[in-house]
Amino acid sequence: MPNFKDATLAVTGASGHLGRRTVDLLREAGAGHIVAITRDAPKLADLSRNGIEVREASFDNPASLASAFAGVDRLLIVSTDSLAARTVQQVAAVDAAIAAGVGHLLYTSVPSPYPDPTGL
């Protein structure tokens, strides 16, 4: 893993399985400043007690994303499970990351996010 001791790394969906595991792996790898972003900050109280900065934001509230992404150097956007709203949510998240000056953006997705028209 590259040396991220001086970078601010953020992960959205940090109270979900993938987001939480990513935060844990970053911490184990010695990342210097980790920001865990979630819709429900109390769920991450244990992370906060262990030196991880927890910020509350929701993809359904684009205004909350700008402040959550402020000062972040590298951001992992964990895609939502809402297929109906995903495009709007993720575009808002990318726009907020750009506006916040995030220098490096990563995004998770799912294979075949649309139903297979052949039924297979």
C-alpha positions, 0 to 999 in steps of 0.5 A: 500500500502506498504511504498515506500517512499525510493524506486524508482518506475518506470512505462513504457508506462506512457503516455498511459492510464494505465501507466499514471493512475498508476503514478497518483495513486503512487503519490497519495499514497505518493511514494517518487521517481517515474520515468515515462518512455515514448517514448515521454517525452514532453507528460509528461511535466505536470508530470515533473513539479510536481516532477515526473522524466520523462525518454524517452525510447522505447521498439523498442530501447533496448539501451534506456531501460538500461539507463531508468531503471538505479537506479530503485528498482521496475518496472512496464512494461506495455505491448505494443499493438503491438502483432507482436512485443510484445515478442521481445520488452518485452524480451528486457525490462526484459533483460534491467531491469535485467542488470540495477539491478531492484529488483522487476519487474511487467508486465501487459499482456492481456488475450488471446494474440493470436487469438482463433483458434476456432473463438470464 
